[in-house]
Amino acid sequence: MRADLVPDDLWERVAPLLPPTPERRRRHPGRLRVPDRVALAGVLYVLRTGVAWRDVPTESVGCSGATAWRRLRDWTEAGVWSRLHAALLTELRRGGLLELDDCSVDGSHIRALKRGDLVGPSPVDRARSGSKHHLIVDRQGTPLAVTLTGGNRHDVTQLLPLLDAIPTIRGLRGRPRHRPRRLYADRGYDFDKYRRLLWKRGIKPMIARRGVAHGSGLGKVRWVVERAFAWLHQFKRLHIRYERRADLHLGLLELACSLICLRRLRTSF
Protein backbone atom coordinates (compact mmCIF):
# COMPACT_ATOMS: atom_id res chain seq x y z
CA MET A 1 0.00 0.00 0.00
CA ARG A 2 1.24 3.49 -0.81
CA ALA A 3 1.85 5.30 2.48
CA ASP A 4 0.63 8.64 1.12
CA LEU A 5 -2.91 7.33 0.52
CA VAL A 6 -3.73 7.20 4.23
CA PRO A 7 -1.58 9.68 6.17
CA ASP A 8 -0.86 8.93 9.81
CA ASP A 9 -2.86 11.89 11.13
CA LEU A 10 -5.94 10.76 9.21
CA TRP A 11 -5.61 7.13 10.29
CA GLU A 12 -5.20 8.10 13.95
CA ARG A 13 -8.59 9.83 13.81
CA VAL A 14 -10.42 7.20 11.75
CA ALA A 15 -9.22 4.01 13.45
CA PRO A 16 -11.04 4.50 16.81
CA LEU A 17 -14.34 5.05 14.97
CA LEU A 18 -14.31 1.86 12.89
CA PRO A 19 -16.46 -1.13 13.87
CA PRO A 20 -14.55 -3.96 15.56
CA THR A 21 -12.95 -6.47 13.24
CA PRO A 22 -14.87 -9.79 13.25
CA GLU A 23 -12.96 -12.72 14.69
CA ARG A 24 -11.72 -15.35 12.27
CA ARG A 25 -13.21 -18.80 12.41
CA ARG A 26 -10.91 -21.45 13.84
CA ARG A 27 -12.07 -24.06 11.39
CA HIS A 28 -12.07 -23.11 7.71
CA PRO A 29 -10.91 -19.52 8.39
CA GLY A 30 -10.67 -18.62 4.70
CA ARG A 31 -8.49 -15.84 3.34
CA LEU A 32 -6.98 -13.23 5.61
CA ARG A 33 -9.10 -10.10 5.96
CA VAL A 34 -7.71 -7.01 4.23
CA PRO A 35 -6.53 -4.55 6.93
CA ASP A 36 -8.84 -1.60 7.46
CA ARG A 37 -6.12 0.92 6.64
CA VAL A 38 -5.53 -0.73 3.27
CA ALA A 39 -9.27 -0.74 2.53
CA LEU A 40 -9.45 2.94 3.46
CA ALA A 41 -6.65 3.56 0.97
CA GLY A 42 -8.85 2.02 -1.72
CA VAL A 43 -11.80 4.26 -0.75
CA LEU A 44 -9.60 7.37 -0.82
CA TYR A 45 -8.13 6.38 -4.18
CA VAL A 46 -11.59 6.21 -5.75
CA LEU A 47 -12.71 9.43 -4.03
CA ARG A 48 -9.71 11.40 -5.31
CA THR A 49 -9.30 9.94 -8.80
CA GLY A 50 -12.91 9.13 -9.68
CA VAL A 51 -12.06 5.75 -11.23
CA ALA A 52 -14.60 2.93 -11.24
CA TRP A 53 -14.34 0.53 -8.32
CA ARG A 54 -13.39 -2.29 -10.67
CA ASP A 55 -10.43 -0.24 -11.95
CA VAL A 56 -8.71 0.23 -8.58
CA PRO A 57 -5.09 -0.92 -9.11
CA THR A 58 -4.72 -3.73 -6.59
CA GLU A 59 -0.93 -3.82 -6.86
CA SER A 60 -0.38 -0.20 -5.82
CA VAL A 61 -3.35 0.31 -3.47
CA GLY A 62 -3.19 -3.05 -1.73
CA CYS A 63 -6.80 -4.22 -2.16
CA SER A 64 -9.38 -4.69 -4.86
CA GLY A 65 -12.09 -2.15 -5.60
CA ALA A 66 -14.75 -4.65 -4.53
CA THR A 67 -13.17 -4.91 -1.08
CA ALA A 68 -12.91 -1.13 -0.77
CA TRP A 69 -16.58 -0.75 -1.80
CA ARG A 70 -17.76 -3.31 0.77
CA ARG A 71 -15.78 -1.60 3.51
CA LEU A 72 -17.21 1.80 2.43
CA ARG A 73 -20.70 0.29 2.67
CA ASP A 74 -20.09 -1.14 6.14
CA TRP A 75 -18.51 2.02 7.51
CA THR A 76 -21.20 4.24 6.04
CA GLU A 77 -23.93 2.13 7.60
CA ALA A 78 -22.05 2.32 10.93
CA GLY A 79 -22.02 6.16 10.80
CA VAL A 80 -18.24 6.46 10.73
CA TRP A 81 -18.03 9.47 8.42
CA SER A 82 -20.45 11.71 10.32
CA ARG A 83 -18.64 10.98 13.59
CA LEU A 84 -15.27 11.68 11.99
CA HIS A 85 -16.53 15.01 10.66
CA ALA A 86 -17.94 15.98 14.07
CA ALA A 87 -14.67 15.09 15.80
CA LEU A 88 -12.65 17.22 13.38
CA LEU A 89 -15.02 20.18 13.81
CA THR A 90 -14.48 19.90 17.57
CA GLU A 91 -10.71 20.00 17.02
CA LEU A 92 -11.06 23.06 14.83
CA ARG A 93 -13.14 24.88 17.42
CA ARG A 94 -10.69 23.96 20.18
CA GLY A 95 -7.93 25.53 18.11
CA GLY A 96 -9.93 28.69 17.47
CA LEU A 97 -10.29 27.88 13.77
CA LEU A 98 -14.08 27.92 13.48
CA GLU A 99 -16.11 31.11 13.07
CA LEU A 100 -19.66 29.96 13.69
CA ASP A 101 -21.37 33.32 14.09
CA ASP A 102 -21.64 33.85 10.31
CA CYS A 103 -22.51 30.86 8.12
CA SER A 104 -23.40 30.55 4.45
CA VAL A 105 -25.56 28.03 2.62
CA ASP A 106 -26.00 27.05 -1.02
CA GLY A 107 -26.70 24.13 -3.37
CA SER A 108 -24.90 22.69 -6.40
CA HIS A 109 -26.20 20.43 -9.20
CA ILE A 110 -24.29 17.34 -10.33
CA ARG A 111 -24.97 14.79 -13.05
CA ALA A 112 -26.15 11.33 -11.99
CA LEU A 113 -25.17 8.74 -14.58
CA LYS A 114 -27.12 5.89 -12.99
CA ARG A 115 -30.59 5.57 -11.58
CA GLY A 116 -30.91 5.32 -7.83
CA ASP A 117 -32.09 7.03 -4.68
CA LEU A 118 -32.40 10.83 -4.65
CA VAL A 119 -32.08 11.29 -8.40
CA GLY A 120 -34.37 13.63 -10.33
CA PRO A 121 -34.61 15.70 -13.51
CA SER A 122 -32.23 18.63 -13.25
CA PRO A 123 -33.77 22.01 -14.23
CA VAL A 124 -30.34 23.35 -15.20
CA ASP A 125 -29.24 20.37 -17.32
CA ARG A 126 -32.10 19.82 -19.82
CA ALA A 127 -34.00 17.63 -17.34
CA ARG A 128 -31.24 15.01 -17.33
CA SER A 129 -30.93 12.85 -14.24
CA GLY A 130 -29.08 14.62 -11.49
CA SER A 131 -28.66 15.16 -7.78
CA LYS A 132 -27.94 18.17 -5.64
CA HIS A 133 -25.31 18.81 -2.98
CA HIS A 134 -26.49 21.19 -0.25
CA LEU A 135 -23.80 22.69 1.95
CA ILE A 136 -23.49 24.99 4.96
CA VAL A 137 -20.11 26.44 5.89
CA ASP A 138 -18.65 28.78 8.51
CA ARG A 139 -17.22 32.22 7.71
CA GLN A 140 -13.95 30.68 6.48
CA GLY A 141 -15.67 28.10 4.26
CA THR A 142 -15.19 25.10 6.56
CA PRO A 143 -17.94 22.55 5.80
CA LEU A 144 -20.30 22.13 8.77
CA ALA A 145 -22.94 19.87 7.22
CA VAL A 146 -23.91 18.49 3.82
CA THR A 147 -27.08 16.85 2.48
CA LEU A 148 -28.05 15.17 -0.78
CA THR A 149 -31.32 15.45 -2.71
CA GLY A 150 -32.67 14.85 -6.18
CA GLY A 151 -31.74 17.39 -8.82
CA ASN A 152 -35.29 18.76 -8.94
CA ARG A 153 -35.47 19.78 -5.28
CA HIS A 154 -35.46 23.50 -4.49
CA ASP A 155 -32.51 24.76 -2.45
CA VAL A 156 -34.71 26.30 0.24
CA THR A 157 -36.22 22.91 1.14
CA GLN A 158 -32.85 21.91 2.60
CA LEU A 159 -32.32 25.06 4.65
CA LEU A 160 -33.68 23.66 7.92
CA PRO A 161 -32.37 20.09 7.34
CA LEU A 162 -28.89 21.54 6.90
CA LEU A 163 -29.15 23.45 10.16
CA ASP A 164 -30.38 20.31 11.90
CA ALA A 165 -27.48 18.33 10.42
CA ILE A 166 -24.83 20.54 12.06
CA PRO A 167 -23.38 18.38 14.86
CA THR A 168 -23.00 19.55 18.42
CA ILE A 169 -19.55 21.13 18.29
CA ARG A 170 -17.63 21.10 21.55
CA GLY A 171 -13.99 22.01 22.08
CA LEU A 172 -14.32 25.05 24.35
CA ARG A 173 -15.65 25.63 27.83
CA GLY A 174 -19.29 26.54 27.99
CA ARG A 175 -22.27 25.46 25.96
CA PRO A 176 -21.51 23.54 22.74
CA ARG A 177 -22.37 25.31 19.47
CA HIS A 178 -24.75 23.87 16.91
CA ARG A 179 -26.21 26.91 15.15
CA PRO A 180 -24.98 30.20 13.69
CA ARG A 181 -26.07 33.67 14.73
CA ARG A 182 -26.40 34.90 11.14
CA LEU A 183 -27.09 32.90 8.00
CA TYR A 184 -26.16 34.20 4.53
CA ALA A 185 -27.89 32.94 1.38
CA ASP A 186 -28.65 34.00 -2.18
CA ARG A 187 -32.00 34.89 -3.75
CA GLY A 188 -33.01 31.26 -4.07
CA TYR A 189 -33.72 31.25 -0.32
CA ASP A 190 -35.81 34.44 -0.34
CA PHE A 191 -39.05 33.19 1.22
CA ASP A 192 -40.70 34.99 4.14
CA LYS A 193 -41.78 31.67 5.65
CA TYR A 194 -38.17 30.55 6.03
CA ARG A 195 -37.08 33.96 7.31
CA ARG A 196 -39.62 33.60 10.10
CA LEU A 197 -38.47 30.06 10.86
CA LEU A 198 -34.87 31.26 11.13
CA TRP A 199 -35.84 34.07 13.49
CA LYS A 200 -37.67 31.51 15.68
CA ARG A 201 -34.41 29.59 15.98
CA GLY A 202 -32.55 32.74 17.01
CA ILE A 203 -30.79 33.05 13.66
CA LYS A 204 -30.74 36.35 11.77
CA PRO A 205 -31.45 35.71 8.07
CA MET A 206 -29.09 37.58 5.74
CA ILE A 207 -30.78 36.59 2.50
CA ALA A 208 -30.64 38.53 -0.75
CA ARG A 209 -33.98 39.87 -1.98
CA ARG A 210 -35.39 38.92 -5.38
CA GLY A 211 -36.07 41.82 -7.71
CA VAL A 212 -33.47 44.01 -5.98
CA ALA A 213 -30.42 45.19 -7.86
CA HIS A 214 -27.10 43.55 -7.07
CA GLY A 215 -24.82 45.33 -4.67
CA SER A 216 -26.20 44.37 -1.27
CA GLY A 217 -22.72 43.42 -0.09
CA LEU A 218 -23.83 39.98 1.12
CA GLY A 219 -21.57 38.34 -1.44
CA LYS A 220 -18.51 39.49 0.52
CA VAL A 221 -19.42 36.88 3.12
CA ARG A 222 -21.35 34.35 1.03
CA TRP A 223 -18.63 33.60 -1.54
CA VAL A 224 -16.90 31.13 0.79
CA VAL A 225 -19.60 28.52 0.19
CA GLU A 226 -18.85 28.61 -3.54
CA ARG A 227 -15.18 28.07 -2.77
CA ALA A 228 -16.10 25.14 -0.53
CA PHE A 229 -18.00 23.54 -3.43
CA ALA A 230 -14.88 23.96 -5.57
CA TRP A 231 -12.89 22.15 -2.86
CA LEU A 232 -15.43 19.32 -2.71
CA HIS A 233 -15.57 18.85 -6.45
CA GLN A 234 -11.79 18.55 -6.64
CA PHE A 235 -12.54 15.04 -5.37
CA LYS A 236 -13.38 13.65 -8.79
CA ARG A 237 -15.77 10.99 -7.52
CA LEU A 238 -18.07 13.79 -6.32
CA HIS A 239 -18.04 15.83 -9.54
CA ILE A 240 -20.45 13.31 -11.12
CA ARG A 241 -22.57 10.90 -9.13
CA TYR A 242 -21.89 7.25 -9.98
CA GLU A 243 -23.21 5.50 -6.86
CA ARG A 244 -26.75 4.18 -7.11
CA ARG A 245 -27.12 4.18 -3.33
CA ALA A 246 -27.60 7.69 -2.01
CA ASP A 247 -26.14 6.82 1.40
CA LEU A 248 -22.83 5.79 -0.17
CA HIS A 249 -22.54 8.99 -2.19
CA LEU A 250 -23.41 10.99 0.94
CA GLY A 251 -20.78 8.99 2.85
CA LEU A 252 -18.15 10.00 0.30
CA LEU A 253 -19.34 13.62 0.61
CA GLU A 254 -18.94 13.51 4.40
CA LEU A 255 -15.50 11.92 4.05
CA ALA A 256 -14.46 14.72 1.68
CA CYS A 257 -15.73 17.32 4.19
CA SER A 258 -13.59 15.65 6.84
CA LEU A 259 -10.52 15.76 4.59
CA ILE A 260 -11.08 19.50 4.04
CA CYS A 261 -11.31 20.00 7.82
CA LEU A 262 -8.13 17.99 8.35
CA ARG A 263 -6.36 20.06 5.69
CA ARG A 264 -7.30 23.19 7.60
CA LEU A 265 -5.90 21.72 10.81
CA ARG A 266 -2.63 20.85 9.08
CA THR A 267 -2.11 24.33 7.65
CA SER A 268 -2.84 26.09 10.93
CA PHE A 269 -0.29 24.44 13.17
Contacts in CASP RR format, 6 or more apart in sequence:
PFRMAT RR
TARGET T0000
AUTHOR 0000-0000-0000
METHOD contacts of the structure
MODEL  1
MRADLVPDDLWERVAPLLPPTPERRRRHPGRLRVPDRVALAGVLYVLRTG
VAWRDVPTESVGCSGATAWRRLRDWTEAGVWSRLHAALLTELRRGGLLEL
DDCSVDGSHIRALKRGDLVGPSPVDRARSGSKHHLIVDRQGTPLAVTLTG
GNRHDVTQLLPLLDAIPTIRGLRGRPRHRPRRLYADRGYDFDKYRRLLWK
RGIKPMIARRGVAHGSGLGKVRWVVERAFAWLHQFKRLHIRYERRADLHL
GLLELACSLICLRRLRTSF
1 37 0 8 1.000
1 38 0 8 1.000
1 41 0 8 1.000
1 61 0 8 1.000
1 62 0 8 1.000
2 41 0 8 1.000
2 60 0 8 1.000
2 61 0 8 1.000
5 40 0 8 1.000
5 41 0 8 1.000
5 42 0 8 1.000
5 44 0 8 1.000
5 45 0 8 1.000
5 61 0 8 1.000
6 37 0 8 1.000
6 40 0 8 1.000
6 41 0 8 1.000
6 44 0 8 1.000
9 262 0 8 1.000
9 266 0 8 1.000
10 259 0 8 1.000
10 262 0 8 1.000
11 37 0 8 1.000
11 40 0 8 1.000
13 84 0 8 1.000
13 87 0 8 1.000
13 88 0 8 1.000
13 262 0 8 1.000
14 40 0 8 1.000
14 80 0 8 1.000
14 84 0 8 1.000
15 36 0 8 1.000
15 37 0 8 1.000
17 80 0 8 1.000
17 83 0 8 1.000
17 84 0 8 1.000
17 87 0 8 1.000
18 36 0 8 1.000
18 75 0 8 1.000
18 78 0 8 1.000
18 80 0 8 1.000
19 74 0 8 1.000
19 75 0 8 1.000
19 78 0 8 1.000
19 80 0 8 1.000
21 33 0 8 1.000
21 36 0 8 1.000
22 33 0 8 1.000
24 30 0 8 1.000
24 33 0 8 1.000
34 62 0 8 1.000
34 63 0 8 1.000
34 67 0 8 1.000
34 71 0 8 1.000
36 71 0 8 1.000
38 61 0 8 1.000
38 62 0 8 1.000
38 63 0 8 1.000
39 63 0 8 1.000
39 67 0 8 1.000
39 68 0 8 1.000
39 71 0 8 1.000
40 71 0 8 1.000
41 61 0 8 1.000
41 62 0 8 1.000
41 63 0 8 1.000
41 68 0 8 1.000
42 56 0 8 1.000
42 61 0 8 1.000
42 62 0 8 1.000
42 63 0 8 1.000
42 65 0 8 1.000
42 68 0 8 1.000
43 68 0 8 1.000
43 71 0 8 1.000
43 72 0 8 1.000
43 252 0 8 1.000
43 255 0 8 1.000
44 255 0 8 1.000
45 51 0 8 1.000
45 56 0 8 1.000
45 57 0 8 1.000
45 61 0 8 1.000
45 68 0 8 1.000
46 53 0 8 1.000
46 56 0 8 1.000
46 65 0 8 1.000
46 68 0 8 1.000
46 237 0 8 1.000
47 235 0 8 1.000
47 236 0 8 1.000
47 237 0 8 1.000
47 238 0 8 1.000
47 252 0 8 1.000
47 255 0 8 1.000
47 256 0 8 1.000
48 235 0 8 1.000
48 236 0 8 1.000
48 237 0 8 1.000
49 236 0 8 1.000
49 237 0 8 1.000
50 235 0 8 1.000
50 236 0 8 1.000
50 237 0 8 1.000
50 239 0 8 1.000
50 242 0 8 1.000
52 242 0 8 1.000
53 65 0 8 1.000
53 66 0 8 1.000
53 68 0 8 1.000
53 69 0 8 1.000
54 65 0 8 1.000
54 66 0 8 1.000
56 63 0 8 1.000
56 64 0 8 1.000
56 65 0 8 1.000
56 68 0 8 1.000
58 64 0 8 1.000
58 65 0 8 1.000
61 68 0 8 1.000
72 248 0 8 1.000
72 251 0 8 1.000
72 252 0 8 1.000
73 245 0 8 1.000
73 248 0 8 1.000
75 81 0 8 1.000
76 247 0 8 1.000
76 248 0 8 1.000
76 250 0 8 1.000
76 251 0 8 1.000
77 247 0 8 1.000
81 251 0 8 1.000
81 254 0 8 1.000
81 255 0 8 1.000
81 258 0 8 1.000
82 167 0 8 1.000
82 254 0 8 1.000
84 254 0 8 1.000
84 255 0 8 1.000
84 258 0 8 1.000
85 143 0 8 1.000
85 167 0 8 1.000
85 254 0 8 1.000
85 257 0 8 1.000
85 258 0 8 1.000
85 261 0 8 1.000
86 167 0 8 1.000
86 168 0 8 1.000
86 169 0 8 1.000
88 258 0 8 1.000
88 261 0 8 1.000
88 262 0 8 1.000
88 265 0 8 1.000
89 98 0 8 1.000
89 142 0 8 1.000
89 144 0 8 1.000
89 167 0 8 1.000
89 169 0 8 1.000
89 261 0 8 1.000
90 169 0 8 1.000
90 170 0 8 1.000
90 171 0 8 1.000
91 171 0 8 1.000
91 261 0 8 1.000
91 265 0 8 1.000
92 98 0 8 1.000
92 142 0 8 1.000
92 261 0 8 1.000
92 264 0 8 1.000
92 265 0 8 1.000
93 100 0 8 1.000
93 169 0 8 1.000
93 170 0 8 1.000
93 171 0 8 1.000
93 172 0 8 1.000
93 177 0 8 1.000
94 171 0 8 1.000
94 172 0 8 1.000
95 268 0 8 1.000
97 140 0 8 1.000
97 142 0 8 1.000
97 264 0 8 1.000
97 265 0 8 1.000
97 268 0 8 1.000
98 138 0 8 1.000
98 140 0 8 1.000
98 142 0 8 1.000
98 169 0 8 1.000
98 177 0 8 1.000
99 138 0 8 1.000
99 139 0 8 1.000
99 140 0 8 1.000
100 138 0 8 1.000
100 144 0 8 1.000
100 169 0 8 1.000
100 177 0 8 1.000
100 179 0 8 1.000
100 180 0 8 1.000
100 181 0 8 1.000
101 139 0 8 1.000
101 180 0 8 1.000
101 181 0 8 1.000
101 182 0 8 1.000
102 138 0 8 1.000
102 139 0 8 1.000
102 180 0 8 1.000
102 181 0 8 1.000
102 182 0 8 1.000
102 184 0 8 1.000
102 221 0 8 1.000
103 136 0 8 1.000
103 137 0 8 1.000
103 138 0 8 1.000
103 139 0 8 1.000
103 144 0 8 1.000
103 180 0 8 1.000
103 182 0 8 1.000
103 183 0 8 1.000
103 184 0 8 1.000
104 136 0 8 1.000
104 137 0 8 1.000
104 139 0 8 1.000
104 141 0 8 1.000
104 183 0 8 1.000
104 184 0 8 1.000
104 185 0 8 1.000
104 221 0 8 1.000
104 222 0 8 1.000
104 224 0 8 1.000
104 225 0 8 1.000
105 134 0 8 1.000
105 135 0 8 1.000
105 136 0 8 1.000
105 137 0 8 1.000
105 159 0 8 1.000
105 162 0 8 1.000
105 183 0 8 1.000
105 184 0 8 1.000
105 185 0 8 1.000
105 189 0 8 1.000
105 225 0 8 1.000
106 134 0 8 1.000
106 135 0 8 1.000
106 155 0 8 1.000
106 185 0 8 1.000
106 186 0 8 1.000
106 222 0 8 1.000
106 225 0 8 1.000
106 226 0 8 1.000
106 229 0 8 1.000
107 132 0 8 1.000
107 133 0 8 1.000
107 134 0 8 1.000
107 135 0 8 1.000
107 155 0 8 1.000
107 158 0 8 1.000
107 229 0 8 1.000
108 132 0 8 1.000
108 133 0 8 1.000
108 135 0 8 1.000
108 229 0 8 1.000
108 233 0 8 1.000
109 122 0 8 1.000
109 124 0 8 1.000
109 125 0 8 1.000
109 130 0 8 1.000
109 131 0 8 1.000
109 132 0 8 1.000
109 151 0 8 1.000
110 130 0 8 1.000
110 131 0 8 1.000
110 132 0 8 1.000
110 133 0 8 1.000
110 233 0 8 1.000
110 238 0 8 1.000
110 239 0 8 1.000
110 240 0 8 1.000
110 241 0 8 1.000
111 122 0 8 1.000
111 125 0 8 1.000
111 128 0 8 1.000
111 129 0 8 1.000
111 130 0 8 1.000
111 240 0 8 1.000
111 241 0 8 1.000
112 119 0 8 1.000
112 120 0 8 1.000
112 129 0 8 1.000
112 130 0 8 1.000
112 131 0 8 1.000
112 151 0 8 1.000
112 240 0 8 1.000
112 241 0 8 1.000
113 129 0 8 1.000
113 240 0 8 1.000
113 241 0 8 1.000
113 242 0 8 1.000
114 241 0 8 1.000
114 242 0 8 1.000
114 243 0 8 1.000
114 244 0 8 1.000
115 129 0 8 1.000
115 244 0 8 1.000
116 244 0 8 1.000
116 245 0 8 1.000
116 246 0 8 1.000
117 244 0 8 1.000
117 245 0 8 1.000
117 246 0 8 1.000
117 247 0 8 1.000
118 131 0 8 1.000
118 148 0 8 1.000
118 149 0 8 1.000
118 150 0 8 1.000
118 246 0 8 1.000
119 129 0 8 1.000
119 130 0 8 1.000
119 131 0 8 1.000
119 150 0 8 1.000
119 151 0 8 1.000
119 241 0 8 1.000
120 129 0 8 1.000
120 130 0 8 1.000
120 131 0 8 1.000
120 150 0 8 1.000
120 151 0 8 1.000
120 152 0 8 1.000
121 127 0 8 1.000
121 128 0 8 1.000
121 129 0 8 1.000
121 130 0 8 1.000
121 151 0 8 1.000
121 152 0 8 1.000
122 128 0 8 1.000
122 129 0 8 1.000
122 130 0 8 1.000
122 151 0 8 1.000
122 152 0 8 1.000
123 151 0 8 1.000
123 152 0 8 1.000
130 150 0 8 1.000
130 151 0 8 1.000
130 241 0 8 1.000
131 148 0 8 1.000
131 149 0 8 1.000
131 150 0 8 1.000
131 151 0 8 1.000
131 241 0 8 1.000
131 246 0 8 1.000
131 249 0 8 1.000
132 148 0 8 1.000
132 149 0 8 1.000
132 150 0 8 1.000
132 151 0 8 1.000
132 153 0 8 1.000
132 155 0 8 1.000
132 158 0 8 1.000
133 146 0 8 1.000
133 147 0 8 1.000
133 148 0 8 1.000
133 229 0 8 1.000
133 232 0 8 1.000
133 238 0 8 1.000
133 253 0 8 1.000
134 146 0 8 1.000
134 147 0 8 1.000
134 148 0 8 1.000
134 149 0 8 1.000
134 155 0 8 1.000
134 158 0 8 1.000
134 161 0 8 1.000
134 162 0 8 1.000
135 143 0 8 1.000
135 145 0 8 1.000
135 146 0 8 1.000
135 162 0 8 1.000
135 225 0 8 1.000
135 228 0 8 1.000
135 229 0 8 1.000
135 232 0 8 1.000
136 143 0 8 1.000
136 144 0 8 1.000
136 145 0 8 1.000
136 146 0 8 1.000
136 162 0 8 1.000
136 163 0 8 1.000
136 165 0 8 1.000
136 166 0 8 1.000
136 225 0 8 1.000
137 143 0 8 1.000
137 144 0 8 1.000
137 224 0 8 1.000
137 225 0 8 1.000
137 228 0 8 1.000
138 144 0 8 1.000
138 180 0 8 1.000
139 221 0 8 1.000
139 224 0 8 1.000
140 224 0 8 1.000
140 264 0 8 1.000
141 224 0 8 1.000
141 225 0 8 1.000
141 227 0 8 1.000
141 228 0 8 1.000
142 228 0 8 1.000
142 260 0 8 1.000
142 261 0 8 1.000
142 264 0 8 1.000
143 228 0 8 1.000
143 232 0 8 1.000
143 257 0 8 1.000
143 260 0 8 1.000
143 261 0 8 1.000
144 166 0 8 1.000
145 162 0 8 1.000
145 163 0 8 1.000
145 165 0 8 1.000
145 166 0 8 1.000
145 167 0 8 1.000
146 162 0 8 1.000
146 165 0 8 1.000
146 232 0 8 1.000
146 250 0 8 1.000
146 253 0 8 1.000
146 254 0 8 1.000
146 257 0 8 1.000
147 158 0 8 1.000
147 161 0 8 1.000
147 162 0 8 1.000
147 165 0 8 1.000
147 250 0 8 1.000
148 246 0 8 1.000
148 249 0 8 1.000
148 250 0 8 1.000
148 253 0 8 1.000
149 157 0 8 1.000
149 158 0 8 1.000
154 188 0 8 1.000
155 188 0 8 1.000
155 189 0 8 1.000
156 188 0 8 1.000
156 189 0 8 1.000
156 191 0 8 1.000
156 194 0 8 1.000
159 185 0 8 1.000
159 189 0 8 1.000
159 194 0 8 1.000
159 198 0 8 1.000
160 194 0 8 1.000
160 197 0 8 1.000
163 179 0 8 1.000
163 183 0 8 1.000
163 201 0 8 1.000
163 203 0 8 1.000
166 178 0 8 1.000
166 179 0 8 1.000
167 178 0 8 1.000
168 176 0 8 1.000
168 177 0 8 1.000
168 178 0 8 1.000
169 176 0 8 1.000
169 177 0 8 1.000
169 178 0 8 1.000
170 176 0 8 1.000
179 201 0 8 1.000
179 202 0 8 1.000
179 203 0 8 1.000
180 203 0 8 1.000
181 202 0 8 1.000
181 203 0 8 1.000
181 204 0 8 1.000
182 203 0 8 1.000
182 204 0 8 1.000
182 205 0 8 1.000
182 206 0 8 1.000
183 198 0 8 1.000
183 203 0 8 1.000
183 204 0 8 1.000
183 205 0 8 1.000
183 206 0 8 1.000
183 207 0 8 1.000
184 206 0 8 1.000
184 207 0 8 1.000
184 218 0 8 1.000
184 219 0 8 1.000
184 221 0 8 1.000
184 222 0 8 1.000
185 205 0 8 1.000
185 206 0 8 1.000
185 207 0 8 1.000
185 208 0 8 1.000
185 222 0 8 1.000
186 207 0 8 1.000
186 208 0 8 1.000
186 222 0 8 1.000
187 207 0 8 1.000
187 208 0 8 1.000
187 209 0 8 1.000
187 210 0 8 1.000
187 211 0 8 1.000
188 210 0 8 1.000
189 207 0 8 1.000
190 207 0 8 1.000
190 208 0 8 1.000
190 209 0 8 1.000
190 210 0 8 1.000
194 205 0 8 1.000
195 205 0 8 1.000
195 207 0 8 1.000
198 204 0 8 1.000
198 205 0 8 1.000
199 205 0 8 1.000
206 218 0 8 1.000
206 221 0 8 1.000
207 218 0 8 1.000
208 216 0 8 1.000
208 218 0 8 1.000
209 216 0 8 1.000
228 260 0 8 1.000
231 260 0 8 1.000
232 238 0 8 1.000
232 253 0 8 1.000
232 256 0 8 1.000
232 257 0 8 1.000
232 260 0 8 1.000
233 239 0 8 1.000
235 252 0 8 1.000
235 256 0 8 1.000
235 259 0 8 1.000
237 252 0 8 1.000
238 249 0 8 1.000
238 252 0 8 1.000
238 253 0 8 1.000
238 256 0 8 1.000
241 249 0 8 1.000
243 249 0 8 1.000
243 252 0 8 1.000
END
